[in-house]
Amino acid sequence: MTCATKTGPRMLVSGPGRTWLGSSGWTVTMRHRVKNDLHMARSKLGWHAQKPQCVFGKPNDHILLAPADRFWTTTRDRAVKLRMEETGPASEPPVTTHQLLWDAVQRFGNHPAMAVKRDGQWKTTTYLQFYKACRAAAKSFLRLGLERFHGVGILGNNSPEWFIANLGAIMAGGISAGIYTTSSADACRYVASNCEANILVVENHHQLEKILQVQDQLPHLKAIIQYSDALKVKRPNIYTCAEFMQLGSEIPDSELDDVIASQRVNQCCTLFYTSGTTGPPKGVMLSHDNITWLVKTYSKCCGLQEGEIHASYLPLSHVAAQFFDMWLPMCLGGATYFATRDAKKGSLVDTLKEVRPTVLLGVPRMWEKIQEHLVELESKLSPIPRSIDIQAGDLGLETILNSKNCNGSASAGDPSANDMVLKKILGDLGLDRAATVYTAGAPTRKETLEYFMKLNLPLMEVYGMSETSGPHTISVPSNYRLTSCGKALPGCRTKIHIPDRDGNGEVCFGGRHVFMGYLNMAEKTKQAFDGEGWLHSGDIGKFDQDGFLYLTGRIKELVITAGGKNIAPVPIENALKKEVPIISNAMLIGDERRFLSMLVTLKCTIDPNTLQPGDDLSPNVIQFCRRIGSKATRVSEVVKTKDPAIYRAIQEGLDRVNQRAASNAQRVQKWAILEKDFSLHGGELGPTMKMVRPFILKKYKSIIGEFYKVGSSLPTTKQ
């Protein structure tokens, strides 16, 4: 394939017979030329001449739907009724995921679909090449014996191979299932067993070893493919990516076309597994229509343009990352650039500076880390530029907050100040082209939202669940409220279940994006829905007078004291972190207890190789310590000596929080500093960096027990 050559990360390095994803990737060679017209390419590929009616026919052909008598199921090969409406966005014709990709090929065939850096060079794959690679993978899956509605587990970091395996599995009639790279061997076994995986796709030897440990417990497993690094284990049915991509070369196109044509929009095509913090992980079953309807709806109202540049680094096993990195660009001809596998070790900024994405999704903790980094940079600026920066930021925030719609796109003060300082700071992070940035996975602190408003880069809150196929509500620059997660997407419905006198109640969802059910979990599925078909989120929220949704707590996180008081922990935890900025994490304790207590951790350095929190305090914490008279440099030193200055600062901050408490029952009476910060490696944080509260309660059981012992020496708050 021949394309024009450009400079920078968008460069298309191409030519007849050129491979596209590098020697370690799954490659497809294109030997014919394609200019503006894709007709020649489709003719040579031989898969468009006979268009199956159920895929390419009129969208309202009844053959698109498999028979179904209810809206939910727990069986992977059963269909569900679609939650379609007679008019409006929810009446849009359904399509399969294959048709979504095919439409992208027709519209954006020569455009870059994804890019990865291999051997120091960005290698780009167009939509047409991506499609053909997916078909080649699908044929190989069929050759390996992938059975209809059986799983294909994918265990690896973000990469083109991940995309190809995911789409190829669906094309071949299987069900794709992402597995978190941090999963233990037993967790991998659970997912593979639950979806009766025929094939597992792993990134490298490290991930392969996990599967080999449990292989004898997976009776449905037929093959394993390792797509990166050298294969160190030679066994039957373990393949390299190159071997795998050749396996299906003799499968006729007509055989794959028949499989694709047999797929229905109301059947399951992919699984997302929940974190399992309150029991075994639940396999969230999503249909073709769940995905395609939501992504089409989102793309129409989110304000994004064709050809946006996305940076992929959050785990694709999570619904938010997969939605924004894979499905959404497909609708708009966007290009996804993959960060390196060590992105979480600090290389992400390097990728961002090269790619300069126009769209970026992050979790609140990531934005907090960026904020901390920028604050540290600002502190090193000379007095004059720093005063310009502060002035520009304050003007920007004032303009935004005072505008009629709290419009995030308002001007951030003096343009010259922006040029001199703000643009440079954002450029140093690779965010100077980021017109739209999202925050999702958990509520974002008000201080963080305000900070990025000052940079004229307002964070757009997105709220949803795996069970809603991704986003349900969204903030957009023209319709924005600080700390709100926005309004429901067109065609999506939100209800507050049994609101209290302040309007707070459980947030419930309705719409075509609501999932099919939990795989093999009938009771859990029944518990998720009420008698009217509303999906219950477990989140507590309320609407303001303009219809903006605000999350105020979570049912499972509610602390119910021994006195029967219901207390939402997050507002108290966030209030303390605001008062005492050296605190990294705070967790409220008090369920069935006679008073509230709290575990806190201090901000510290992170080992770039292991991602484990270290003992050294972070530079900004050390600066804080010096200002209050402490000479501490390590967390262990603070805890061992009970550093008077630091303990006093925390206690005074907690006193201020307690003074604002609505009642005595909501005041924190005892607290302790832990010797290590929470982390993914330690198990205290989940994939989206939310605290795994049941695990923390168990891990620090002895310390928590000390809170409630008579005569405990732990810090006590005066009441």
FENZI-V993685 format. One line per field, one symbol per residue. ss: DSSP state (~ for helix, > for strand, _ for the rest). psi: psi as a letter, one per 40 degrees, with the letter a starting at -180 (. if undefined). burial: # if it has 16 or more other C-alpha atoms within 10 Angstrom, else .. Layout:
ss=???
psi=???
burial=???
This chain:
ss=______________________________________~~~~~~~_______~~~~_____~~~________________________~~~_____~~~~~~~~~~~~___>>>>>>>__>>>>>>~~~~~~~~~~~~~~~~~_______>>>>>____~~~~~~~~~~~~___>>>>>_____~~~~~~~~~~____>>>>__~~~~~~~~~~~~~_____>>>>___________>>>~~~~~~~_____~~~~~~~~~______>>>>>>_________>>>>>~~~~~~~~~~~~~~_______>>>>______~~~~~~~~~~~~~~__>>>>____~~~__~~~~~~~~___>>>>_~~~~~~~~~~~~~~~~___~~~~~~~~~~~~~~~~~~~~____________~~~~~~~~~~~~~~_______>>>>______~~~~~~~~~____>>>>>>>~~~_>>>>>_>__>_______>>____>>>>>_______>>>>>>______>>___~~~~~~~>_____>>>>>>>>>_____>>>>>>~~~_>>_____>>_~~~~~~~~~~~___>>>>>>>______>>>>>>>_>>>______>>>>>_~~~~~~~~~~_____>~~~~~~~__~~~~~~~~~~~~~~~~____~~~_>>>>>>___________>_____>_~~~~~~~_~~~~~~~_______>>___
psi=hhiihiiaeehhhiihehideideihihhheiihbdhedddddddfeedhhhdedeahdeheedhihieieiiehdeiiiiifiidiadeeihiiidddddddddddfdeihdiiihhfeihhihidddddddddddddddddefhiheiihhhgiihiddddddddddddeeahihihhdeiiddddddddddefhdihhidadddddddddedeegdehdihhheiiihehhiiehiiddddeededehidddddddddeiidfiheiihhiefefaiihhhhhidddddddddddddeeeiiieihihhdiheehdddddddddddddefihhhhiiefdeeeeddddddddgiehhhiiddddddddddddddddeiidddddddddddddddddddeidefheeihfahdddddddddddddeeeeeegdhhihidiihidddddddddefghhhhhhaideeebidiiiideghhheieaiiiheiihihhgiaeeehahhiiiieehidihhfgdddddddiadeehhhdeihiiiaeeehhhheahdeehhhideehhhhdddddddddddgeehdihhhiehfieiiiihiiihiihhedeeihadhiidddddddddeeieieiddddddefhddddddddddddddddeididdehhdiiihieiiiiddeediadeeihgdddddddfdddddddeiheieihhhh.
burial=###.....#######..#####.#####.#...#...#..##....#......###......####....######.#####.#....##.#.#########.##.###########....#######################.####################################...#.###################.##.##..##..#.#########..#......#####.##.##....#..##.###.#############.....###################....#..##################################..##...######.###########.##.##..#...#.......#.##############....########...##..###.###.####.############..##############################.###################......#################....##.##...###########....#######..#####.....####.#########.##.#######...############....########.###..#....#########......###.#######.##......################...##########.###.....##.###.....##.#..
